[in-house]
Amino acid sequence: MRKKLAKLDDLPEGTTKRFSFKRDGIRVDAFVANYRGEIVAFENLCRHQPLTLDYGDGEFFSSDGSLFVCQTHGAMYHPKTGLCIEGPCTGASLHPLNIEITDGEIHLVDLLSE
Ligand code: FES
């Protein structure tokens, strides 16, 4: 499955964008982020409890832009690896998603949903 998520120009450093896709007929919430010039994408699902990280408002980054923060209980995840480095699920990782950047466009390439 391949899905266009955003234009690279529309996702400047320090910003994120929510999206969803279907896997086996089930909607998966996800987000793509520009972390210090690197584009990353993860399922929008905290590893502590089955809740979205942003709780629906599209805020993922900590105030200094160095981490992703779950708004429910404050778990902190490293944006590059998805690893929870502080909080109730320390040691667990967000589920990463494959992306490709072609001709200035970011695409989700989710092999599991083929
Ligand atoms: S639900 Fe995310 S830290 Fe508890």
Backbone and ligand atoms as CSV (ligand in chain L), in Angstrom:
chain,resi,resn,atom,element,x,y,z
A,1,MET,N,N,0.853,-1.189,0.000
A,1,MET,CA,C,0.000,0.000,0.000
A,1,MET,C,C,0.890,1.241,0.000
A,2,ARG,N,N,0.530,2.177,-0.828
A,2,ARG,CA,C,1.295,3.421,-0.928
A,2,ARG,C,C,0.310,4.574,-0.864
A,3,LYS,N,N,0.600,5.547,-0.008
A,3,LYS,CA,C,-0.358,6.640,0.184
A,3,LYS,C,C,0.419,7.942,0.329
A,4,LYS,N,N,0.003,8.948,-0.411
A,4,LYS,CA,C,0.662,10.253,-0.299
A,4,LYS,C,C,0.255,10.911,1.022
A,5,LEU,N,N,1.245,11.392,1.764
A,5,LEU,CA,C,0.963,11.996,3.068
A,5,LEU,C,C,1.051,13.512,3.043
A,6,ALA,N,N,2.070,14.022,2.379
A,6,ALA,CA,C,2.279,15.477,2.398
A,6,ALA,C,C,3.378,15.828,1.406
A,7,LYS,N,N,3.428,17.098,1.070
A,7,LYS,CA,C,4.590,17.593,0.341
A,7,LYS,C,C,5.664,17.916,1.370
A,8,LEU,N,N,6.880,17.633,1.014
A,8,LEU,CA,C,7.995,17.902,1.910
A,8,LEU,C,C,8.006,19.370,2.333
A,9,ASP,N,N,7.718,20.256,1.408
A,9,ASP,CA,C,7.716,21.698,1.711
A,9,ASP,C,C,6.642,22.075,2.724
A,10,ASP,N,N,5.607,21.254,2.822
A,10,ASP,CA,C,4.513,21.568,3.746
A,10,ASP,C,C,4.739,20.982,5.141
A,11,LEU,N,N,5.895,20.356,5.335
A,11,LEU,CA,C,6.202,19.773,6.645
A,11,LEU,C,C,7.570,20.283,7.109
A,12,PRO,N,N,7.636,21.567,7.448
A,12,PRO,CA,C,8.923,22.121,7.877
A,12,PRO,C,C,9.390,21.526,9.194
A,13,GLU,N,N,10.646,21.743,9.480
A,13,GLU,CA,C,11.261,21.205,10.698
A,13,GLU,C,C,10.424,21.549,11.932
A,14,GLY,N,N,10.213,20.553,12.788
A,14,GLY,CA,C,9.486,20.784,14.034
A,14,GLY,C,C,7.973,20.669,13.899
A,15,THR,N,N,7.491,20.268,12.715
A,15,THR,CA,C,6.045,20.136,12.541
A,15,THR,C,C,5.657,18.667,12.342
A,16,THR,N,N,4.385,18.409,12.530
A,16,THR,CA,C,3.857,17.053,12.381
A,16,THR,C,C,2.544,17.117,11.613
A,17,LYS,N,N,2.135,15.976,11.106
A,17,LYS,CA,C,0.835,15.898,10.440
A,17,LYS,C,C,0.213,14.552,10.751
A,18,ARG,N,N,-1.031,14.585,11.170
A,18,ARG,CA,C,-1.764,13.336,11.435
A,18,ARG,C,C,-2.292,12.759,10.136
A,19,PHE,N,N,-2.431,11.463,10.084
A,19,PHE,CA,C,-3.119,10.814,8.972
A,19,PHE,C,C,-3.625,9.467,9.478
A,20,SER,N,N,-4.420,8.828,8.657
A,20,SER,CA,C,-4.854,7.473,9.006
A,20,SER,C,C,-4.866,6.630,7.746
A,21,PHE,N,N,-4.825,5.347,7.945
A,21,PHE,CA,C,-4.885,4.411,6.816
A,21,PHE,C,C,-5.538,3.140,7.313
A,22,LYS,N,N,-5.862,2.260,6.383
A,22,LYS,CA,C,-6.511,1.012,6.790
A,22,LYS,C,C,-5.563,-0.159,6.653
A,23,ARG,N,N,-5.558,-0.978,7.685
A,23,ARG,CA,C,-4.773,-2.208,7.669
A,23,ARG,C,C,-5.732,-3.329,8.040
A,24,ASP,N,N,-5.870,-4.277,7.130
A,24,ASP,CA,C,-6.824,-5.376,7.342
A,24,ASP,C,C,-8.213,-4.842,7.685
A,25,GLY,N,N,-8.589,-3.742,7.029
A,25,GLY,CA,C,-9.924,-3.195,7.230
A,25,GLY,C,C,-10.079,-2.384,8.506
A,26,ILE,N,N,-9.004,-2.251,9.265
A,26,ILE,CA,C,-9.078,-1.500,10.529
A,26,ILE,C,C,-8.324,-0.184,10.374
A,27,ARG,N,N,-8.952,0.905,10.808
A,27,ARG,CA,C,-8.332,2.218,10.708
A,27,ARG,C,C,-7.172,2.334,11.696
A,28,VAL,N,N,-6.050,2.797,11.178
A,28,VAL,CA,C,-4.865,3.008,12.011
A,28,VAL,C,C,-4.566,4.505,12.021
A,29,ASP,N,N,-4.521,5.109,13.216
A,29,ASP,CA,C,-4.123,6.511,13.352
A,29,ASP,C,C,-2.610,6.590,13.344
A,30,ALA,N,N,-2.097,7.605,12.685
A,30,ALA,CA,C,-0.645,7.714,12.566
A,30,ALA,C,C,-0.254,9.181,12.423
A,31,PHE,N,N,1.045,9.423,12.441
A,31,PHE,CA,C,1.508,10.785,12.198
A,31,PHE,C,C,2.884,10.745,11.560
A,32,VAL,N,N,3.139,11.800,10.820
A,32,VAL,CA,C,4.445,11.973,10.196
A,32,VAL,C,C,5.028,13.256,10.779
A,33,ALA,N,N,6.345,13.281,10.969
A,33,ALA,CA,C,6.968,14.434,11.621
A,33,ALA,C,C,8.295,14.766,10.953
A,34,ASN,N,N,8.627,16.036,11.029
A,34,ASN,CA,C,9.947,16.476,10.598
A,34,ASN,C,C,10.760,16.772,11.850
A,35,TYR,N,N,11.626,15.823,12.183
A,35,TYR,CA,C,12.469,15.975,13.373
A,35,TYR,C,C,13.868,16.392,12.930
A,36,ARG,N,N,14.153,17.647,13.096
A,36,ARG,CA,C,15.475,18.185,12.753
A,36,ARG,C,C,15.889,17.815,11.338
A,37,GLY,N,N,14.920,17.913,10.419
A,37,GLY,CA,C,15.224,17.671,9.008
A,37,GLY,C,C,15.044,16.231,8.576
A,38,GLU,N,N,14.785,15.355,9.521
A,38,GLU,CA,C,14.576,13.947,9.184
A,38,GLU,C,C,13.083,13.629,9.268
A,39,ILE,N,N,12.542,13.007,8.218
A,39,ILE,CA,C,11.116,12.690,8.204
A,39,ILE,C,C,10.914,11.305,8.811
A,40,VAL,N,N,10.035,11.241,9.814
A,40,VAL,CA,C,9.745,9.969,10.487
A,40,VAL,C,C,8.223,9.806,10.560
A,41,ALA,N,N,7.778,8.566,10.656
A,41,ALA,CA,C,6.338,8.313,10.788
A,41,ALA,C,C,6.131,7.147,11.746
A,42,PHE,N,N,5.104,7.289,12.581
A,42,PHE,CA,C,4.785,6.250,13.563
A,42,PHE,C,C,3.274,6.109,13.672
A,43,GLU,N,N,2.852,4.959,14.156
A,43,GLU,CA,C,1.449,4.839,14.539
A,43,GLU,C,C,1.213,5.764,15.732
A,44,ASN,N,N,0.053,6.388,15.738
A,44,ASN,CA,C,-0.274,7.347,16.797
A,44,ASN,C,C,-0.913,6.593,17.962
A,45,LEU,N,N,-0.084,5.792,18.609
A,45,LEU,CA,C,-0.586,4.915,19.654
A,45,LEU,C,C,0.441,4.822,20.768
A,46,CYS,N,N,0.089,5.341,21.937
A,46,CYS,CA,C,0.998,5.267,23.067
A,46,CYS,C,C,1.218,3.806,23.433
A,47,ARG,N,N,2.407,3.491,23.965
A,47,ARG,CA,C,2.692,2.116,24.353
A,47,ARG,C,C,2.321,1.844,25.811
A,48,HIS,N,N,1.801,2.855,26.483
A,48,HIS,CA,C,1.361,2.653,27.867
A,48,HIS,C,C,-0.070,2.170,27.891
A,49,GLN,N,N,-0.953,2.930,27.260
A,49,GLN,CA,C,-2.349,2.545,27.130
A,49,GLN,C,C,-2.772,2.813,25.694
A,50,PRO,N,N,-3.805,2.139,25.215
A,50,PRO,CA,C,-4.182,2.287,23.800
A,50,PRO,C,C,-4.875,3.621,23.512
A,51,LEU,N,N,-4.103,4.684,23.628
A,51,LEU,CA,C,-4.606,6.042,23.385
A,51,LEU,C,C,-3.683,6.737,22.397
A,52,THR,N,N,-4.222,7.713,21.681
A,52,THR,CA,C,-3.349,8.472,20.779
A,52,THR,C,C,-2.410,9.342,21.605
A,53,LEU,N,N,-1.226,9.595,21.069
A,53,LEU,CA,C,-0.251,10.418,21.791
A,53,LEU,C,C,-0.745,11.846,21.959
A,54,ASP,N,N,-1.321,12.386,20.907
A,54,ASP,CA,C,-1.680,13.819,20.907
A,54,ASP,C,C,-3.076,14.067,21.462
A,55,TYR,N,N,-3.801,13.007,21.733
A,55,TYR,CA,C,-5.168,13.120,22.217
A,55,TYR,C,C,-6.023,13.969,21.281
A,56,GLY,N,N,-5.680,13.924,20.010
A,56,GLY,CA,C,-6.529,14.526,18.974
A,56,GLY,C,C,-6.207,15.941,18.572
A,57,ASP,N,N,-5.262,16.592,19.252
A,57,ASP,CA,C,-5.035,18.001,18.904
A,57,ASP,C,C,-3.822,18.246,18.006
A,58,GLY,N,N,-3.150,17.175,17.579
A,58,GLY,CA,C,-2.046,17.337,16.638
A,58,GLY,C,C,-0.746,17.812,17.253
A,59,GLU,N,N,-0.676,17.854,18.597
A,59,GLU,CA,C,0.572,18.253,19.260
A,59,GLU,C,C,1.338,16.995,19.661
A,60,PHE,N,N,2.505,16.825,19.087
A,60,PHE,CA,C,3.312,15.651,19.401
A,60,PHE,C,C,4.638,16.018,20.059
A,61,PHE,N,N,5.230,17.116,19.606
A,61,PHE,CA,C,6.562,17.477,20.092
A,61,PHE,C,C,6.507,18.106,21.487
A,62,SER,N,N,7.558,17.858,22.257
A,62,SER,CA,C,7.744,18.594,23.510
A,62,SER,C,C,8.010,20.060,23.158
A,63,SER,N,N,7.937,20.935,24.147
A,63,SER,CA,C,8.048,22.373,23.848
A,63,SER,C,C,9.393,22.728,23.223
A,64,ASP,N,N,10.440,21.973,23.535
A,64,ASP,CA,C,11.737,22.288,22.918
A,64,ASP,C,C,11.975,21.488,21.631
A,65,GLY,N,N,10.991,20.694,21.223
A,65,GLY,CA,C,11.087,19.974,19.945
A,65,GLY,C,C,12.024,18.788,19.949
A,66,SER,N,N,12.459,18.356,21.132
A,66,SER,CA,C,13.454,17.286,21.148
A,66,SER,C,C,12.852,15.890,21.310
A,67,LEU,N,N,11.598,15.818,21.746
A,67,LEU,CA,C,10.969,14.522,22.013
A,67,LEU,C,C,9.499,14.559,21.598
A,68,PHE,N,N,8.910,13.383,21.425
A,68,PHE,CA,C,7.459,13.282,21.328
A,68,PHE,C,C,6.930,13.011,22.742
A,69,VAL,N,N,5.821,13.624,23.076
A,69,VAL,CA,C,5.259,13.456,24.414
A,69,VAL,C,C,3.822,12.955,24.315
A,70,CYS,N,N,3.505,11.929,25.096
A,70,CYS,CA,C,2.117,11.489,25.185
A,70,CYS,C,C,1.384,12.430,26.142
A,71,GLN,N,N,0.272,12.940,25.691
A,71,GLN,CA,C,-0.424,13.950,26.493
A,71,GLN,C,C,-1.173,13.361,27.687
A,72,THR,N,N,-1.362,12.056,27.697
A,72,THR,CA,C,-2.153,11.489,28.792
A,72,THR,C,C,-1.355,11.347,30.085
A,73,HIS,N,N,-0.214,10.657,30.031
A,73,HIS,CA,C,0.578,10.500,31.253
A,73,HIS,C,C,2.027,10.923,31.063
A,74,GLY,N,N,2.312,11.585,29.973
A,74,GLY,CA,C,3.631,12.199,29.825
A,74,GLY,C,C,4.767,11.301,29.369
A,75,ALA,N,N,4.477,10.124,28.808
A,75,ALA,CA,C,5.570,9.303,28.281
A,75,ALA,C,C,6.330,10.099,27.220
A,76,MET,N,N,7.645,9.954,27.211
A,76,MET,CA,C,8.470,10.685,26.254
A,76,MET,C,C,9.185,9.706,25.344
A,77,TYR,N,N,9.089,9.972,24.052
A,77,TYR,CA,C,9.649,9.077,23.037
A,77,TYR,C,C,10.690,9.814,22.209
A,78,HIS,N,N,11.757,9.107,21.876
A,78,HIS,CA,C,12.741,9.726,20.988
A,78,HIS,C,C,12.190,9.737,19.559
A,79,PRO,N,N,12.177,10.899,18.899
A,79,PRO,CA,C,11.546,10.991,17.592
A,79,PRO,C,C,12.226,10.165,16.492
A,80,LYS,N,N,13.496,9.872,16.654
A,80,LYS,CA,C,14.181,9.141,15.601
A,80,LYS,C,C,13.919,7.642,15.697
A,81,THR,N,N,13.922,7.141,16.920
A,81,THR,CA,C,13.799,5.693,17.105
A,81,THR,C,C,12.408,5.271,17.577
A,82,GLY,N,N,11.655,6.189,18.160
A,82,GLY,CA,C,10.352,5.845,18.737
A,82,GLY,C,C,10.461,5.223,20.105
A,83,LEU,N,N,11.670,5.119,20.635
A,83,LEU,CA,C,11.863,4.480,21.941
A,83,LEU,C,C,11.384,5.392,23.068
A,84,CYS,N,N,10.612,4.814,23.982
A,84,CYS,CA,C,10.166,5.571,25.149
A,84,CYS,C,C,11.328,5.648,26.128
A,85,ILE,N,N,11.764,6.872,26.409
A,85,ILE,CA,C,12.949,7.031,27.265
A,85,ILE,C,C,12.588,7.511,28.663
A,86,GLU,N,N,11.314,7.909,28.839
A,86,GLU,CA,C,10.889,8.323,30.180
A,86,GLU,C,C,9.375,8.191,30.277
A,87,GLY,N,N,8.896,7.686,31.411
A,87,GLY,CA,C,7.454,7.565,31.591
A,87,GLY,C,C,7.060,6.136,31.870
A,88,PRO,N,N,5.748,5.879,31.911
A,88,PRO,CA,C,5.258,4.572,32.361
A,88,PRO,C,C,5.559,3.422,31.402
A,89,CYS,N,N,5.968,3.708,30.192
A,89,CYS,CA,C,6.272,2.607,29.252
A,89,CYS,C,C,7.725,2.674,28.794
A,90,THR,N,N,8.598,3.152,29.656
A,90,THR,CA,C,10.033,3.236,29.325
A,90,THR,C,C,10.533,1.898,28.787
A,91,GLY,N,N,11.244,1.972,27.662
A,91,GLY,CA,C,11.792,0.760,27.056
A,91,GLY,C,C,10.952,0.220,25.918
A,92,ALA,N,N,9.677,0.611,25.862
A,92,ALA,CA,C,8.822,0.187,24.738
A,92,ALA,C,C,8.990,1.203,23.600
A,93,SER,N,N,8.619,0.813,22.404
A,93,SER,CA,C,8.795,1.707,21.259
A,93,SER,C,C,7.494,1.908,20.504
A,94,LEU,N,N,7.334,3.113,19.987
A,94,LEU,CA,C,6.233,3.371,19.054
A,94,LEU,C,C,6.406,2.467,17.840
A,95,HIS,N,N,5.301,2.169,17.171
A,95,HIS,CA,C,5.392,1.337,15.974
A,95,HIS,C,C,5.772,2.217,14.784
A,96,PRO,N,N,6.945,1.985,14.204
A,96,PRO,CA,C,7.376,2.822,13.085
A,96,PRO,C,C,6.658,2.443,11.790
A,97,LEU,N,N,6.572,3.396,10.883
A,97,LEU,CA,C,5.968,3.161,9.575
A,97,LEU,C,C,6.991,3.494,8.498
A,98,ASN,N,N,6.946,2.756,7.420
A,98,ASN,CA,C,7.881,3.017,6.322
A,98,ASN,C,C,7.398,4.178,5.487
A,99,ILE,N,N,8.298,5.071,5.211
A,99,ILE,CA,C,7.958,6.159,4.306
A,99,ILE,C,C,9.004,6.251,3.203
A,100,GLU,N,N,8.575,6.841,2.097
A,100,GLU,CA,C,9.497,7.123,0.992
A,100,GLU,C,C,9.285,8.564,0.582
A,101,ILE,N,N,10.356,9.207,0.200
A,101,ILE,CA,C,10.248,10.581,-0.295
A,101,ILE,C,C,10.656,10.577,-1.754
A,102,THR,N,N,9.702,10.937,-2.605
A,102,THR,CA,C,9.939,10.951,-4.044
A,102,THR,C,C,9.442,12.262,-4.614
A,103,ASP,N,N,10.288,12.925,-5.379
A,103,ASP,CA,C,9.909,14.184,-6.031
A,103,ASP,C,C,9.276,15.169,-5.045
A,104,GLY,N,N,9.856,15.271,-3.872
A,104,GLY,CA,C,9.380,16.246,-2.894
A,104,GLY,C,C,8.079,15.875,-2.213
A,105,GLU,N,N,7.643,14.624,-2.371
A,105,GLU,CA,C,6.410,14.186,-1.715
A,105,GLU,C,C,6.709,13.022,-0.773
A,106,ILE,N,N,6.027,13.049,0.365
A,106,ILE,CA,C,6.217,11.988,1.362
A,106,ILE,C,C,5.102,10.954,1.181
A,107,HIS,N,N,5.488,9.706,1.054
A,107,HIS,CA,C,4.506,8.632,0.880
A,107,HIS,C,C,4.654,7.612,1.999
A,108,LEU,N,N,3.518,7.107,2.451
A,108,LEU,CA,C,3.522,5.968,3.354
A,108,LEU,C,C,3.614,4.707,2.500
A,109,VAL,N,N,4.505,3.818,2.897
A,109,VAL,CA,C,4.598,2.522,2.225
A,109,VAL,C,C,4.447,1.472,3.317
A,110,ASP,N,N,3.226,1.014,3.497
A,110,ASP,CA,C,2.959,0.100,4.603
A,110,ASP,C,C,2.894,-1.321,4.068
A,111,LEU,N,N,3.957,-2.051,4.303
A,111,LEU,CA,C,4.056,-3.385,3.725
A,111,LEU,C,C,3.048,-4.341,4.351
A,112,LEU,N,N,2.687,-4.074,5.622
A,112,LEU,CA,C,1.766,-4.974,6.319
A,112,LEU,C,C,0.354,-4.911,5.749
A,113,SER,N,N,0.013,-3.794,5.082
A,113,SER,CA,C,-1.371,-3.668,4.630
A,113,SER,C,C,-1.547,-4.114,3.193
A,114,GLU,N,N,-0.524,-4.734,2.600
A,114,GLU,CA,C,-0.650,-5.216,1.218
A,114,GLU,C,C,-1.727,-6.281,1.140
L,1,FES,S1,S,-1.389,6.675,27.735
L,1,FES,FE1,FE,0.495,7.551,27.069
L,1,FES,S2,S,1.661,7.734,28.867
L,1,FES,FE2,FE,-0.176,6.817,29.534
